[in-house]
Amino acid sequence: MNSRYPAIAPDLLKLFAAREADPVDVAVIQPADPFLDMAGEDLRRRIFLTESETGQTLCLRPEFTIPVCLDHIASQSGTPRRYSYLGEVFRQRREGGNEFFQAGIEDLGDTNIARADARSVADAHALLQLALPGKKLGITLGDQAVFEAVLAALGLPRGWRMRLARAFGSAEMLAAALADLATPARNNALAEPAASLVADGDFERLSAHVATRMEAASLSPSAGRTPGDIARRLIEKAELRAVRLSNEAFDALKAFLAINVPVDEAADALRDFAAGASLSLGAALDNFAARAEALTAYGLSPQAIHYDAAFGRPLDYYTGLVFEIMADGDDRPLAGGGRYDRLLTLLGATQPIPGVGFSVWLDRIERLRGAA
């Protein structure tokens, strides 16, 4: 194996083989659009972009989930299928350089969602136990589907549900969105006739007005958002500002986000919350309870796993389980992952393919191994 690989790499490959995860090697240069469209703001602003001779926007591989899924679709392989990987990713980072190694497993096509979720968490935990023997590990678990079920049950309009769902992986973005929801900002920045056109929701005339203003300022629509994109966003923002959530509903949302309990107590905590707020969480709660049982079946200690209702991960493609694993006394995750049931369809799969997976940061693991 290449000497640049971390020293733990051969042991990881053996673990992947034991877990029946086929090794996959994906190209370092990737089409940029899937990452720009689906990866989330946190990753988008750290991607290294370039351009092909034909003008296609490309990037250095910033993560493995999207490339593995694209390769699976291109190969027309059947499912269920488990893939493993170990290689470099490239992101602009403030610490530790812009190139670092990741390893992980992507589990595609298993329709037993609870089992596949629990297995992904168990595989990540086993990998870290192998790499850091004797190190105490803690698992934080969240659920995008439960969060979105709460938003829907509270009767929030689609625009607000989408904004809050996108913010779920960022504590700062979520706090800002909740503050806006509690006290909608007034918009006095728009001049006439744009202000009236926005207030009327007149998309066609507003688009034409924006196009005229862009032409006057010598701004080409091909250089960024089109007049239609800008008009649509202005109208959406006005609609969001018009929403007034009742005090009872806002208090219920805050009560939900405050839930933080060991995973074996989480299903009951969610049931108690739903009953107290007179909400129905439906299948999202049933799936959560089934996963909690499956985690125990995989031998993970419930006391080592905490469910934090406000916990998300900053990638837009997650649809259910999200989790991170940290070493005791360390403030950065060593592993992170989650479920992404819509991703493969968005990438071009002709049939829905459920998926779940995780990555580990090998540079962080090596740092802890060196400090031992």
C-alpha positions in Angstrom: 0.0 0.0 0.0 1.1 3.6 -0.7 3.3 4.9 2.1 1.2 8.1 2.3 -1.8 6.1 3.6 -2.3 6.2 7.4 -0.7 3.3 9.3 -4.1 2.0 10.3 -5.1 1.5 6.7 -4.4 -2.2 6.3 -6.4 -3.0 9.4 -9.3 -1.0 8.1 -9.3 -2.9 4.8 -9.5 -6.2 6.7 -12.5 -4.8 8.7 -14.2 -3.8 5.5 -13.7 -7.3 4.1 -15.1 -8.8 7.3 -18.1 -6.6 7.0 -18.7 -7.6 3.4 -18.3 -4.1 2.0 -16.8 -4.2 -1.5 -13.9 -1.8 -2.0 -14.5 0.9 -4.6 -12.2 3.4 -6.1 -13.8 6.6 -7.4 -12.1 9.4 -9.5 -10.5 12.3 -7.7 -11.9 14.7 -10.4 -15.7 14.8 -10.1 -18.5 16.7 -11.8 -19.2 19.7 -9.5 -22.9 20.1 -10.0 -24.1 17.2 -7.7 -22.1 18.6 -4.8 -23.2 22.2 -5.5 -26.8 21.1 -5.7 -27.0 18.6 -2.9 -24.2 18.7 -0.5 -25.2 21.7 1.7 -23.8 25.2 2.2 -21.0 24.1 4.6 -19.4 21.9 2.0 -20.2 24.0 -1.0 -18.1 26.9 0.2 -15.1 24.7 0.7 -15.0 22.9 -2.6 -12.0 23.3 -5.0 -13.5 24.0 -8.4 -12.0 23.8 -11.8 -13.2 23.5 -15.4 -12.8 21.0 -18.2 -11.7 21.9 -21.8 -15.3 21.8 -22.8 -16.4 24.2 -20.0 -17.9 21.6 -17.6 -17.5 22.6 -14.0 -15.5 20.1 -12.1 -14.1 19.7 -8.6 -11.6 17.8 -6.5 -13.4 15.1 -4.6 -14.7 16.7 -1.4 -16.4 13.6 0.0 -17.2 10.0 -1.0 -20.9 9.5 -0.7 -22.0 11.2 -3.9 -19.2 9.7 -6.1 -19.9 6.2 -4.7 -23.6 6.6 -5.5 -22.8 7.9 -9.0 -20.5 5.0 -9.6 -23.2 2.6 -8.4 -25.8 4.1 -10.8 -23.3 4.0 -13.7 -22.4 0.3 -13.1 -26.1 -0.7 -13.1 -25.3 -3.0 -10.2 -28.1 -4.7 -8.2 -28.9 -4.1 -4.6 -28.5 -4.5 -1.7 -24.9 -3.6 -2.1 -22.3 -2.5 0.4 -19.3 -0.4 -0.7 -16.1 0.6 1.3 -13.6 3.2 0.4 -10.3 4.7 1.7 -8.8 7.7 0.0 -8.1 11.4 0.0 -10.7 14.2 0.0 -10.0 17.8 -0.7 -11.6 20.7 1.1 -10.6 24.2 2.1 -10.0 24.0 5.9 -8.8 26.3 8.5 -6.9 23.5 10.3 -4.9 20.5 9.3 -4.4 21.2 5.6 -6.7 20.9 2.6 -6.0 17.2 1.8 -6.9 14.4 4.2 -7.9 10.8 4.2 -11.4 9.4 4.8 -12.6 5.9 5.0 -16.2 4.6 5.3 -19.0 2.3 4.1 -22.0 3.1 2.0 -24.9 0.7 2.3 -27.3 0.8 -0.6 -30.6 -0.9 -1.2 -31.4 -2.6 2.1 -35.1 -2.1 2.7 -34.9 -3.0 6.4 -34.2 0.6 7.4 -33.9 0.1 11.1 -31.4 -2.8 10.6 -29.3 -0.9 8.0 -29.2 2.3 10.2 -28.1 0.3 13.3 -25.5 -1.6 11.3 -24.0 1.7 9.9 -23.6 3.0 13.4 -22.2 -0.3 14.6 -19.7 -0.5 11.8 -18.4 3.1 12.4 -18.1 2.3 16.2 -16.2 -1.0 15.4 -13.8 0.8 13.1 -13.0 3.4 15.8 -12.6 0.7 18.4 -10.1 -1.0 16.1 -8.2 2.2 15.5 -8.3 3.5 19.1 -8.4 0.5 21.4 -9.4 1.3 24.9 -10.6 4.8 24.0 -14.0 5.7 25.4 -16.4 6.7 22.6 -19.7 8.6 22.6 -22.4 8.5 19.9 -24.7 11.4 19.2 -27.8 10.6 17.2 -30.4 12.8 15.5 -33.2 12.2 13.0 -34.0 14.5 10.1 -37.3 12.6 9.5 -38.5 13.1 13.0 -37.6 16.8 12.9 -39.5 17.3 9.6 -42.5 15.3 11.0 -42.7 17.8 13.9 -42.6 20.7 11.5 -45.4 19.2 9.4 -47.5 18.4 12.5 -47.2 22.0 13.7 -48.7 23.1 10.5 -45.8 25.2 9.2 -46.1 26.1 5.5 -43.8 24.4 3.0 -41.4 27.3 2.7 -40.7 27.4 6.4 -40.4 23.6 6.6 -37.8 23.7 3.8 -35.8 26.5 5.4 -35.8 24.9 8.9 -34.9 21.5 7.4 -32.0 23.0 5.5 -30.8 24.6 8.7 -31.0 21.4 10.7 -27.3 20.6 10.4 -26.1 24.0 11.6 -26.8 25.3 15.1 -26.2 28.9 14.0 -28.5 28.7 10.9 -31.2 26.9 13.0 -31.1 29.5 15.7 -31.3 32.3 13.1 -34.3 30.7 11.4 -36.1 30.2 14.7 -35.4 33.8 15.6 -36.9 34.9 12.3 -39.9 32.7 12.9 -40.5 34.1 16.3 -40.1 37.7 15.2 -40.4 38.0 11.4 -38.3 40.8 10.0 -39.8 43.7 8.1 -38.4 44.4 4.7 -38.2 48.1 3.8 -35.3 47.7 1.4 -37.2 47.2 -1.8 -38.2 50.3 -3.8 -41.3 50.6 -5.9 -42.5 49.1 -8.1 -40.6 46.0 -6.9 -42.1 46.2 -3.4 -45.7 46.2 -4.7 -45.0 43.4 -7.2 -43.5 41.3 -4.4 -46.5 42.0 -2.2 -48.9 41.0 -5.0 -46.9 37.8 -5.8 -46.8 39.0 -9.4 -44.0 36.7 -10.6 -44.1 37.6 -14.3 -44.0 41.3 -13.9 -41.4 41.1 -11.1 -39.2 38.9 -13.3 -39.5 41.5 -16.1 -38.6 44.3 -13.8 -35.6 42.5 -12.4 -34.4 41.7 -16.0 -34.7 45.4 -16.8 -32.7 46.4 -13.7 -30.0 43.8 -14.5 -29.7 45.0 -18.1 -29.3 48.6 -16.9 -26.6 47.5 -14.5 -24.9 45.4 -17.3 -25.4 42.2 -15.3 -25.6 39.1 -17.4 -28.1 36.4 -16.3 -25.6 33.8 -17.3 -23.2 35.1 -14.6 -25.4 34.1 -11.7 -29.1 33.8 -10.8 -31.6 34.6 -13.6 -34.3 37.3 -13.2 -36.8 34.5 -12.6 -34.7 33.0 -9.8 -34.4 36.4 -8.1 -38.1 37.1 -8.5 -39.1 33.8 -7.1 -36.7 34.1 -4.1 -38.0 37.6 -3.3 -41.6 36.4 -3.3 -40.7 33.3 -1.2 -39.0 35.6 1.4 -42.1 37.8 1.6 -44.3 34.7 2.1 -42.0 33.5 4.9 -42.2 36.9 6.6 -46.0 36.7 6.5 -46.1 33.6 8.7 -47.0 34.0 12.3 -46.6 30.9 14.4 -48.8 30.7 17.5 -47.1 30.8 20.9 -48.3 27.3 21.6 -46.7 25.9 18.4 -43.5 27.8 18.9 -43.2 26.5 22.5 -43.8 23.0 21.3 -41.0 23.4 18.7 -38.6 24.6 21.4 -39.7 21.8 23.7 -38.9 19.2 21.0 -35.5 20.7 20.3 -34.6 20.5 24.0 -35.0 16.7 24.1 -31.6 15.1 24.8 -31.7 11.7 26.4 -30.1 8.2 26.2 -31.3 6.5 23.1 -33.2 3.8 25.0 -35.3 6.5 26.6 -35.7 8.5 23.4 -38.8 6.8 21.9 -40.8 7.3 25.1 -39.6 10.9 25.3 -40.8 11.6 21.8 -44.1 9.9 22.5 -44.6 12.0 25.7 -43.7 15.1 23.7 -46.1 14.3 20.9 -48.9 13.5 23.4 -48.3 16.7 25.4 -48.3 18.8 22.2 -51.3 16.9 20.6 -49.2 16.1 17.6 -49.0 12.9 15.5 -45.5 12.0 14.3 -46.7 8.9 12.5 -44.2 6.6 10.7 -41.2 8.8 11.7 -41.7 7.8 15.3 -42.3 4.1 14.5 -39.1 4.0 12.5 -37.1 5.7 15.3 -38.3 3.2 17.9 -37.4 0.3 15.6 -33.9 1.7 15.0 -33.4 2.1 18.8 -34.2 -1.6 19.3 -31.9 -2.6 16.4 -29.0 -0.7 17.9 -29.2 -2.8 21.0 -29.3 -5.9 18.9 -26.0 -4.9 17.3 -24.4 -4.9 20.8 -24.1 -1.1 21.3 -24.6 0.1 24.8 -27.7 2.4 25.0 -25.9 4.5 27.6 -23.2 5.3 25.1 -25.7 6.7 22.6 -27.5 10.0 23.2 -30.4 11.2 21.1 -30.3 15.0 20.7 -33.5 16.3 18.9 -31.6 19.4 17.7 -28.7 17.5 16.3 -28.2 17.4 12.5 -25.3 17.3 10.1 -24.5 20.0 7.5 -25.3 18.0 4.4 -28.5 18.6 2.5 -29.1 15.1 1.3 -29.9 13.4 4.7 -33.4 12.2 5.1 -33.5 10.2 8.4 -30.8 9.0 10.8 -27.8 11.3 11.4 -25.0 10.5 13.8 -21.5 11.4 14.9 -19.0 9.6 17.1 -16.5 11.4 19.3 -13.7 10.3 21.7 -14.1 11.2 25.3 -12.4 14.6 26.0 -12.1 15.5 22.3 -14.2 18.2 20.7 -14.2 17.1 17.0 -16.1 14.1 15.6 -14.1 11.1 14.4 -17.0 9.6 12.4 -20.2 10.9 11.0 -22.9 9.6 8.8 -26.6 9.2 8.1 -29.4 8.1 5.8 -30.0 9.6 2.3 -33.0 7.8 0.7 -33.6 10.5 -1.9 -30.1 11.0 -3.1 -29.7 8.2 -5.7 -32.9 9.2 -7.4 -31.7 12.8 -7.6 -28.4 11.6 -9.0 -30.2 9.7 -11.8 -31.3 6.3 -10.5 -34.4 5.1 -12.3 -35.8 3.5 -9.2 -35.7 4.7 -5.5 -32.7 3.2 -3.7 -32.5 3.6 0.1 -29.0 4.4 1.4 -27.1 4.9 4.6 -23.4 5.4 5.3 -20.6 6.9 7.3 -17.1 8.4 7.0 -14.3 8.6 9.4 -11.6 11.3 9.6 -8.3 9.4 9.5 -6.2 12.4 10.3 -8.1 13.0 13.5 -7.7 9.3 14.4 -4.0 9.4 13.7 -3.6 12.5 15.9 -5.2 10.6 18.8 -3.2 7.5 18.2 0.0 9.6 18.3 -1.0 11.2 21.5 -1.7 7.9 23.2 
